[in-house]
Amino acid sequence: MVHAIADDLMAILPRVICFPERDDLEATGEGFCRLAGHSPFRKAVGAIDGCHQLYPPCGYALLGDGGYPCLEDPIQIITPYREPVQGPVEARFNRHHSKARSIIERAFGLMKPRSISFSALEVHPTFAPKVVAACAVLHNICLADVDALEEERVSYEYYPDLVPILTQETPGQHLRARLAEHVSAPVSCPASLQDHIYFHYNTPL
């Protein structure tokens, strides 16, 4: 019975769960820009936390926490700087990054009270993705019917002992450094400062 219902829910998934179309990516990025409170996050089109999503289109990025590697290829994933941060530029970037990425934590906080997708699933691992997808379909149907539960306040802290520590540099770290420079760049300054490293952030995301 559970498998049959899950299959039925999967059949209507494309009508209930919609990923942004290419024409919607600019508006999606503007939303992340407002959440973060800074323009470098305009190319973000999603946030991940504890699950994987479809690859974003080329030129756009996902925002992840410290449990993910900072990558530029084959998929752009921008993560915060590890604590302790090295100076105010990294600290400022982490604050804005956290504001934008917290949207996924709020989504989990809304979904968790009504579904089993965040509990221990006593199903075969190959069936687990379908169960989670079915829960997401039901959750979206409830939201469309204005049946929203109170958000569960959950702390999604990063515990470094639960994931491997990434010690070697990745191409994504250079991309993150350029974004951090952009976040810390003065809004305006004398022409004599135009050669400062803060203003070398014109490489597209």
N, C-alpha and C positions, 0 to 999 in steps of 0.2 A: 504493500500500500504506500509506504513512504517513497519507494523508488518511482511508483507510478505518478504520484502527486508531484514529485520533483521534476519528472520528465514533462508533465503538463505545464509547470511553471517555467521551465526552460524554454518551452515553445513560445511563450509570450514575452520572454526576456527582452528581445529587441524593441518591443513596443513600450516597455516600462523603464528600462535602463538605457540611456542614450549618452554615448561619448560625444564630446564636441566635434562638430563637423569643421572642416578646414575654414569655412567662412565664419565660424564662431570663435576661432582661436584668439583673434585680436580682442574680442570682448572678454573672453575668459582671462586672458593675460591682464587686461585692465582691472579685473576683479582682484587678482592676486597683487597687483600693484597697490590698490587701495588697502588691502589687508596688511601688506607689509609696510605701507607708508613710505615707499620709495620706488623710483622708476626702474631700477635694474631688474625687478621681479616681473616686469611686463611680459617677459617671454616664458613665464611659468604657465603650464597648462594643467597641472595636477599636483597632488601631494600623495605620498605613499607612507604607510606605517604598518608594518606587519603583514602586508600582502603585496602581491605583484599586480601591475596593471599592464594594459597594452602599451607598446612603445609609443612615445609621443612623436609627432612628425619632426622631420629634420629642422633644426633651428629653434626648437622649443625644448623645455626641460621639465623634469619632475623635481619636486622638493622632498628630500628625505631626511630622516634623523641620523644620528651617529652610528646606527646599526647598519647603514648602507655605505658602500664605497662612493667616493666622489668621482664621478666618471664624466667623460666627454664623448667617448666612443665605446661601443656602438650605440649607446643611449646616454643622453645627458641627464645625470642625477646630481643635483647640487645639495650638499650636506653642510651643516655648520662646522665651524672650526672646533677642534677638540679642546676641552678644558685641561689645564689652564690656558686661556688665550694669550697670544703674544701681542699685547698692546691694544690701544683703543680702536684701531681700524677693524681688527678681528672681532672685538667685543661688540662694536656697533653693527657689523654685518650680522652677527648671531642674533641680535635683538630683532632686527627687521626680518630675518629669515624665520625666526620663531613665530612672529606675528602672522606671516603668510602661511606657514606649514600647519599651524594649529587648526586650520579648517578641517583637516582629516581627523584630528582627535575629537573635535566637536561632532563630526559625523558619526564616529564610533560611539560617542557618548549618547547620541540620540537613538542609534540602532540597537545597542546592547540590551536595554531593558525589555525589548520585545522579541528578541531572537535568541537562538541557541548558538549563533555563529561565533560567539566569543567564549563559549563554554568548551569543556573538553568534549570533542565529538567522538562518540563511541560507534564509529562507522569505519569501514575500510578506507584507507587513505585515498584510493582512486575515486571514491564516492564523495569525499569531503568537499572538493571544489563545487560540486553540483549542489550540495546542501547549503553551502555559503551563498551561492548565487540565488538559490530559491528563497533564502531568507531575505536577501537584498531586494528581490522582486516584490515579496510581500510587504516589506518595509516601505518601498516606494509607492505601492498601491495605497497603503495607509496614509502616507503623507499627502498623496493626491486627493484623498478623501478628508483631509484636514483632521486626521486622527494622529496627532503628535503627542508622544509621551514626554514627560519632563526629562531633560537631559541628565544622564548619570554622570556625576563628577568623578572622573577616573584620572589618576596620575599616570601619565605615560613617560616616566623617567627613563633615561638611558643608563643601563647598567653595563659598564665596559667589560665586566667579567663574563657576560653572557654571549658576547660576540668576539670574533678574532680581532685583535688590534692590528690595524693596517699601518705598517711602518714605512713601506715604500711609497714613493710619490706616484701619483697617477695623473694623466692629462687633465682630469677634472679639477685638480687642485689649482692648476694655473688659471683655468676659467674662473674658479671661485675667487682667486686673488684679484682678477680684473674686476669682478663684480664688487668685491669689497672696496677696492679703490674708488669705484664709481659711487658707492654709498657714502664714502667719507669725503668725496670731492666737494670743495666749497661751491656754493651756488654762483657766486661771482667773485672775481679777484682781479688785482692789477695785471696788466699785460706781462709784467716781469715774471709772474709766476706761471705763465701758461705752459712752460716746459716742465713743470713739476710732474712727477710720476702719476699724481691723481688724475691728470688730464689725458693719460694714455690709455683710455678705456673704450676706444671706438671700435674695437674688434667685435663683430656681431656675436651675439649669444648663439 
